[in-house]
Structures are given as C-alpha cells and as structure tokens.
Amino acid sequence: MIHLETQARLNPTLPLCRSELLPLLTSILTCLGLQDRDLVLQCVDDRRIAALNKAFLGCTGPTNILSFPVSPEDSATVLGELALSIDTLTREIHLYGQDPREHLVRLLAHGILHLAGYDHGETMYSLTEMVVADVCNPAD
C-alpha cells in the first residue's frame, strides 16, 4: 500500500495530485519488483526537508528527496518513508531544464532504491534510468 501525505503547497504544473502520484509510484515499484511493499511518501516544502536533512543527516539546507528505511524486522513488507521537497523539485526542473514528469520519476526511483538498500553508484544509476525509461516512455 502506498500512503501519501502532503505538507506543502503543490505545484499545479507537476503530476503531484493523488490520482497522478499513485499510478507513478505503483509503476516505479512494479518496475523494480517491489510492488508488494508498503511505502509512505511525504510531499514537503524546503523548510521541512531542510529540518529533516539537518536532524537525520547533519546536513544544512534543503535537498530534493530523503529516504528513511524501516528496521530489518519490518523490511519484508514495508520499504520505508520518502520525503520529497516540492520546492526543490520545481527549482531543479527549471535549473536543469528537466522534463517535469521524468525528473519526478527519477527522484522517486532514486529514493525508493535507497529504501531497497542501494547506495550511489553505477548499479543504482542504471536502475534509476531504466525506471525513467520504462515509466515515462512505456512501449506501445
């Protein structure tokens, strides 16, 4: 089951409403073979994600997405929780000239892969790009 929590003002130009996010998240989880796992996604603003970033990672300032995996005892059914900064997502789309849907999928896949135990590196990068290709450009 996917749980969505919105603690930020949503950007209407991005696919962030429940009816858009749930299918995106379901597609990402399915693509990664994690469709039977529970996930919580919090959509937050820069102030909230900066506070989480400081509290949990000791880093100053906002970031785009944070991953909070569950304890090993719960990991068979629950992946964990993601916090996505809508402010940073919007800023990065404009700053890097990204397609909004692709960048959202890329960040969500990145966060989910961290929840699944992956660290930054070639495998994680390849899996992220595979998800973006599959979810954003499905075969006809």
C-alpha positions as CSV (number, residue, x, y, z in Angstrom):
1,M,0.0,0.0,0.0
2,I,1.2,3.5,-0.8
3,H,0.5,6.3,1.7
4,L,0.7,9.9,0.5
5,E,1.0,12.8,2.9
6,T,1.1,16.4,1.6
7,Q,2.6,19.0,3.9
8,A,3.5,21.5,1.1
9,R,1.6,23.6,-1.4
10,L,1.6,21.5,-4.6
11,N,2.8,23.0,-7.9
12,P,-0.2,22.6,-10.3
13,T,2.1,22.2,-13.3
14,L,3.6,18.9,-11.8
15,P,1.9,15.5,-11.6
16,L,1.6,15.7,-7.9
17,C,-2.1,15.1,-7.1
18,R,-3.0,11.7,-5.6
19,S,-4.6,10.5,-8.9
20,E,-1.2,11.2,-10.7
21,L,1.2,10.2,-8.0
22,L,-0.3,6.8,-7.0
23,P,0.0,5.4,-10.6
24,L,3.5,6.7,-10.9
25,L,4.6,5.2,-7.6
26,T,2.9,1.9,-8.5
27,S,4.7,1.8,-11.8
28,I,8.1,2.5,-10.2
29,L,7.6,-0.1,-7.6
30,T,6.4,-2.7,-10.2
31,C,9.4,-1.9,-12.5
32,L,11.7,-2.6,-9.6
33,G,9.9,-5.7,-8.4
34,L,8.8,-4.1,-5.2
35,Q,5.1,-3.9,-5.9
36,D,4.2,-5.9,-2.7
37,R,6.0,-3.5,-0.4
38,D,4.4,-0.6,1.5
39,L,5.7,2.9,1.1
40,V,5.0,6.4,2.6
41,L,5.6,9.5,0.6
42,Q,5.6,12.9,2.2
43,C,5.4,15.9,-0.1
44,V,7.1,18.7,1.9
45,D,8.5,22.2,1.4
46,D,12.1,23.3,1.6
47,R,11.8,24.3,5.2
48,R,10.6,20.9,6.3
49,I,13.1,18.9,4.2
50,A,16.0,21.1,5.5
51,A,14.9,20.3,9.1
52,L,14.9,16.6,8.3
53,N,18.2,16.9,6.4
54,K,19.8,18.5,9.5
55,A,18.2,16.2,12.0
56,F,18.9,12.9,10.3
57,L,22.0,13.5,8.1
58,G,23.6,16.5,9.8
59,C,23.5,18.5,6.5
60,T,22.5,22.1,6.2
61,G,19.9,23.2,3.7
62,P,17.2,21.6,1.6
63,T,17.7,18.6,-0.6
64,N,15.4,17.0,-3.2
65,I,14.5,13.7,-1.6
66,L,15.3,11.9,1.6
67,S,14.8,8.2,2.3
68,F,14.0,6.6,5.7
69,P,14.2,2.8,5.5
70,V,12.5,0.7,8.1
71,S,14.1,-1.7,10.6
72,P,15.1,-5.1,9.2
73,E,12.3,-6.8,11.1
74,D,9.7,-4.8,9.1
75,S,11.5,-4.7,5.8
76,A,9.7,-7.8,4.4
77,T,6.5,-5.8,3.9
78,V,7.5,-2.2,4.3
79,L,10.1,-0.3,2.3
80,G,10.1,2.9,4.4
81,E,9.3,6.5,4.0
82,L,10.3,9.2,1.5
83,A,10.3,13.0,1.9
84,L,10.1,14.9,-1.4
85,S,10.7,18.6,-1.4
86,I,8.2,20.1,-3.9
87,D,10.2,23.4,-3.8
88,T,13.5,21.7,-4.7
89,L,11.8,19.6,-7.4
90,T,10.4,22.7,-9.0
91,R,13.7,24.6,-8.8
92,E,15.7,21.7,-10.3
93,I,13.3,21.2,-13.2
94,H,13.8,24.8,-14.2
95,L,17.5,25.0,-13.3
96,Y,18.5,21.8,-15.2
97,G,15.9,22.1,-18.0
98,Q,14.4,18.7,-16.9
99,D,11.1,17.3,-18.1
100,P,8.9,17.6,-15.0
101,R,7.5,14.0,-15.1
102,E,10.9,12.5,-15.8
103,H,12.6,14.4,-13.0
104,L,9.9,13.5,-10.6
105,V,10.1,9.8,-11.6
106,R,14.0,10.0,-11.4
107,L,13.9,11.4,-7.8
108,L,11.2,8.9,-6.7
109,A,13.1,6.0,-8.2
110,H,16.3,7.2,-6.6
111,G,14.7,7.4,-3.2
112,I,13.0,4.0,-3.5
113,L,16.3,2.4,-4.5
114,H,17.9,3.8,-1.3
115,L,15.0,2.3,0.7
116,A,15.7,-1.0,-1.1
117,G,19.3,-0.9,0.1
118,Y,21.1,0.6,-2.9
119,D,23.9,3.1,-2.5
120,H,25.1,5.7,-5.1
121,G,27.0,4.0,-7.9
122,E,26.7,2.6,-11.4
123,T,24.0,-0.1,-10.4
124,M,21.8,2.5,-8.8
125,Y,22.2,4.9,-11.7
126,S,21.4,2.2,-14.2
127,L,18.3,1.1,-12.4
128,T,17.1,4.7,-12.0
129,E,17.5,5.4,-15.7
130,M,15.8,2.1,-16.5
131,V,12.8,3.1,-14.4
132,V,12.6,6.6,-16.0
133,A,12.7,5.0,-19.5
134,D,10.0,2.3,-18.6
135,V,7.7,4.6,-16.7
136,C,8.0,7.7,-18.8
137,N,8.2,6.1,-22.2
138,P,6.3,2.8,-22.0
139,A,6.5,0.5,-25.0
140,D,3.4,0.8,-27.3
